[in-house]
């Protein structure tokens, strides 16, 4: 350690100091070089001076002073070296000064002359420069204008298209402006204004096109009636043509028209080729075929659809269009309140509906997806339900068969028209069956009035026939055949009255009227035959039967009329088979077919005849009662007049004349009526004797009453109606005869002895009846014999009466117990 300190204290050897001085000189030299170089930054260099050893700054300053002195010596040497040359140069320069001034004057003079000479050139040069600048500007302007002119032309074209309402083309022009033309000159302000206006123009186009669409929808609602009328007329003409073709199909080849959407008519020839019908003289006479496109301008729809498609808003347009058409469909389907009053009301209703769906069908096929088949089917199903409900309601108000028939024809044409456009119409044909029932009901009501009028105008007497022509006329209207009458000479009478051929003719007219409804219903002959027979059965069993029943019950219909009604119904019943043949000839359906409905006319006329027979019995009895009410017996008379009562003789004369008319009645009607009249007369006479208000009857009255009963018996025995066997008719008066004989003969002992025996002479005399009459006579005996009660015969008779009364009472009491 000590040795180290010794070495540290010792000075460095000379060689070491020299090396250190060299390094220091070298370092300061580098620093001076850096300082003298103005391009280098001095901060780093100066920092390196101060960052070295502590005395580096002092030594640097010393070195710097030394260097400065060195540079001064070098400058001084250089100046001393060049001083003589400098002096010489100054001397030379002073010599040149005069020449320089002279030269300067010459140059100035030359410059002035040059300036004066070049001033005109300068002016011309400036003009050339200005022209060149203008030329360059013009070229630039032309170039820019060439870029702007197409834009302006397109914009002008856009304005023209908007003014001419060519909105779809205007949108295409806008698209070209935005994508092609405006980007080329977008730096100009007018292009920016154009670009800003284009969206506004698009909105205006949308609003205008939507306004046009609304006008179109309003217009189409008004024109639907005409469109539908045209379509239905064409469908009707097509049906008429097809019917004519069907009738002439067996005559050879024929052409069939095909109606196309473009309004032209083509025809299929027998070789399958298509030929235009718009050539030749024959076609010139044909009515031009119009389509929806001919009657309605659809361009607003197409234009609006294209515009919204271009604007990317097609879905909004489709939704709006469909929504509005649904609303219009509901309005179209709403009928007028009085639609059922006239056929024109129904026709307008159908025309509007057909027009609506014809337009929708055209839109469906002419546009791409604006409406779809699903949309039109949905509308049709909704409309069909509403139509059926409306027709059900309004047809029920209709009571005119002609109007119902017109309605049926309209429904058929309506269905055929829409079926031609692809809409299902099966439910409409099902509805026609309901309308058919309504039609039959109206027919039945109409024919009920016809039948009533026929019955009211009938004279209910046989038809007189004066000549053979009249006879043939009657036979042509009604199938009447009678060999005996045909053999008779003219004039002669037919057994039925005038109403029979009229009724028969009207039934045939009803069948024709019912057949009219079956036309064009696409039904088989069997179904039509069945419908005709069922409707005819309703006419016979309900309408005609009701009219006959009401006729028979009318008060003014007398016995003669009732007899004629029975004869009439008999002939009508026989004519029913001819009605069946009539229907068979119309439908060509054999009556032997399994499901063929039979006519029920036989039962109808039988029922009417039975009702008439019953009414005859009733009216005959009423007439007998009227005569009986005229009876005026003197029940207390002592002796009879010796002749029958006047009222009874009048009654018998009436019965004789009436039964003479009855000889024309079929079967046993006359016999039954005669028997019924006699029984009723017998019963009425018996009730007259036993009337509780009648208190006393004399024997003279009994004798007078017996004379009247004898006349009745004589009438019965005179066979007023042929066909009775033996004394059958007289048995109607047997009760009266036995009762009167009992009192006339006064054979009480026999009566009481034989009572209850089958062989009794007075078997039909009831003890109660005999008792009631005997008590009336007993009271009379008491009154008449007040002063002769002491006579022996009278006393005996009175006792006998009292005894008989007691015995009769015992018999009556025995019967009741």
Secondary structure by P-SEA (a helix, b strand, c coil): caaaaaaaaccccaaaaaaaaaaaaaaaaaaaaaaacccccaaaaaaaaaacccaaaaaaaaaaaaaaaaaaaaaaaaaaaaaaaaaaaaaaaaaaaaaaaaaaaaaaaaaaaaaaaaaaaaaaaaaaaaaaaaaaaaaaaaaaaaaaaaaaaaaaaaaaaaaacaaaaaaaaaaaaaccccccccccaaaaaaaaaaaaaaaaaaaaaaaaaaaaaaaaaaaaaaaaaaaaaaaaaaaaaaaaaaaaccccbbbbbbbccccbbbbbcccbbbbbcccccccccccccccccccccaaaaaaaaaaaaaacaaaaaaaaaaaaaaaaaaaaacccccccccaaaaaaaaaaaaaaaaaaaaaaaaccccccaaaaaaaaaaaaaaaaaaaaaaaaacccaaaaaaaaaaaaaaaaaaaaaccccaaaaaaaaaaaaaaaaaaaaaaaaaaaaaaaaccccccccccaaaaaaaaaaccccccccccccccccccccaaaaaaaaaaaaaaaaaaaaaccccccaaaaaaaaaaaaaaaaccaaaaaaaaaaacccccaaaaaaaaaaaaaaaaaaaaaaaaaaaacccccccccbbbbaaaaaaaaaaaaaaaaaaaaaaaaaaaaaaacccccccccccccccaaaaaaaaaaaaaaaaacccccaaaaaaaaaaaaaaaaaaaaaaaccccccccaaaaaaaaaaaaaaaaaaacccccccccccccccaaaaaaaaaaaaacaaaaaaaaccccccccccccaaaaaaaaaaaaaaaaaacccccccaaaaaaaaaaaaaaaaaaaaaaaaac
